[in-house]
Amino acid sequence: MAETAAAAATAEAASADTPPFQLGKPRFQQTSFYGRFRHFLDIIDPRTLFVTESRLKEAVQLLEDYKHGTLPPGVTNEQLWSAQKIKQAILHPDTNEKIFMPFRMSGYIPFGTPIVVGLLLPNQTLASTIFWQWLNQSHNACVNYANRNATKPLPASKFIQGYLGAVISAVSIAVGLNALVQRANKFTPATRLLIQRFVPFPAVASANICNVVLMRHNELEEGIDVLDGDGNVVGSSRIAARHALMETALTRVVLPMPILVLPPIIMSMLEKTFLLQSRPRLLLPVQSFVCLAAFGLALPLAISLFPQMSEIETSQLEPEIALATASRTVVYNKGLRGGTLAGETGQLAGFIPSNTIGSWFNGMRASSHPPLCLHHPSLCLYPIHPSVFIPSSPLPECHPSIHLQITPSFSNHPFRATTPQ
């Protein structure tokens, strides 16, 4: 009896710590560093690589039951969050097709670590430098393509342009820096070897910047949407686009830093130990472990540093933007960090703050109307619950794949994003 009561108390405590389930929404708050860190730990969790086909089907079915209000009794929030984590890790959010295992975000560390080890190998030849830089950029390109937004696809020429630009810039900088180090006669051989170990970082960072510029340069001409505090689109700003591009480029520079800078520093100290000096065959296994640890620990920390939405004062934007709103500041979406921001409807789901959507429901009462499109033809409200309010004010322009479906209140958020049927 005592053991049963203790188990029940433990389960109740765990349930209390679990937030109410929201379909297509992040489990953890994205406004804090810790929330973003926990979120990205879930995204890159390699344990989802070992999920069986039957477990995947169970997770998908559980979410379908939730979606249609037919959940079996006794299902907990923890089970729903776990099911959503499995589905998002394995299936593409737009096509519902399985993502090839090496290109899933959960496979990024296990399959990317051997490439990092190759990039950081000492005494690189010209051929090995070119090969590892090419392989790294090819792997990144495949991950980006596998996790692309399939509802609003970019032309294949854009991907090819970004890929070729990244490969050419990475290879040319890596080869050029290695050549400069080799010709630096004032450095001792040991110093040259140490400096060469840091060459992959500027090569990869510059390739990331080149990829961002080539893939998103049209935003500088067309601008990006900026939103006020109520989530209404104020207008399209080229200045905000420039800020978004610079912030994304800075993010892409910071992300590889701990992965490509920490291992050389750690290895330079470990190589002086008696163990590795007496057993040089252990150098490669030890370096592989150091790279894996740096990759696994530093990557989610680095990704979590920057929030997805950025704020800017209207006085810094175009005059027409400042005149179009009474808000002193507006927000804009920086764009992809490099990796999927997957929600139930793809990369853009989850970008709409819950308080923003909640503020839209302040108009006339809905009863049994058919799906109703307001202001923007792709944003539909499905009023299937008699207590739902339909907004009387215009709605901001939304991504074509996002529908807001009003459902009976299974949690404290009576709405969720769904893909068009």
Phi, psi and omega in degrees: 000317181296320180294320180295317179295321179294319179295319179296320179295320179296316179296321179294321178294319179296320179296324180293329180280346182270126181290158176302139183290138175228116183296125178081003181252152175296145179290327186248147181300134182267003181275346181243156179298317182295321178296317178294322179298313179297322180298313182285335172298322176294319184295320185263011182299112184288349179296335180290347176293339184258011178290131181282165180298321180293322178293322178297316180297321178297318180295316180297317180295322179298319179291325176295319177298318177297318183298324183260006177072029182239036180295137174292154181295147176092357179287129184263164175300322180299319178295321179293316178298319179296319179296318179294321178299317180295314182297315182292332181285333189250320185260142175292132186295337183263321184261345184061021175264151180291134176276135179304131192310313181296343184255004173286155177295329177289343178260003185296318181284310181301319182272341180271339181299316177302327178291319178298318177301316179296321178298327186262008178297138179284164176054051180288139172272172178299316182294317181291324177298312180297317183297310185291324177293319177296316181296320180297313180291328177293319178296316178300318181296320179293321178296315180297319181290319181295331181253023182291165173278103186279350179280337179223070190291143172278152175300148180301330180297329178294315179296316180296319180297313179295320181295311180297320178297319180294316181296313183296315181292319180295313182294314184295319180290318180297314180294318181295317179293321177298320179294319179296319180295319181295328182273354181282091185290339183285347177272144174286160178305321180294321179292319178299318179296320179294316181295321181299331180293339180266358181298321182303328183296305179297329178294313181291319180297317179293325177295321178297318178296316179300318180297317180298314183296316182291325184279334189233017184295335180294338178295331180294333180269321185268335183085171176232158182290140172242143186239146177275186184295340179266003179086008179277138178288119181278322181169187179250127187238126175284329178293316176298324178297319178296318177297317181297319180294318180293320180293320178294319178297319178297319177300317181292337176281320183288323186303312181282352185301306181294332184284324185256351181254319182296312181303317177299322179294314181295317182293325179297331177277320181292327182294343179274353181285157181296323183301310183282331177289327179274341180228076183297340179293343179278353184301312183294313177300320180294317179297322178298317179294318179297317179295318179297316180295316180296318180297311185290326183268319187279329183299306179297328177295316182292318180296325186282351183296326190247126174291154182288324181261133180247151181248143179214146179285141181295335180294341180270354183259184180299150181303322182293332177289315180297325181283340186275354182214152176270352181290142178282333179229155174228166180238156177215157180270126182292333186102182186296139177278340188118085188130165185280140172249066195283134168232191181296333180248013177112198189296333184270345177294139182094351177279344180273115180297143182298325180291333177292311180297321180299327182288342179286335187273075183218025184244222185285157183275140178255151177236276185231044181280157173288172177310131188241126178258129181238127172068311181235125189297341182267354180255104185248143175248125180260094185277085182253014177229131189294346183262010184276140176258137176259134183293140176266344179269157180300145179264150176292155178296135184239168178294140185302338184270356187262120170244144175259117182253121180276127185229164172305146190284092174280340178220194180276005177240102186276035177213160175202156181271137178223159177277152177298142179279000000 
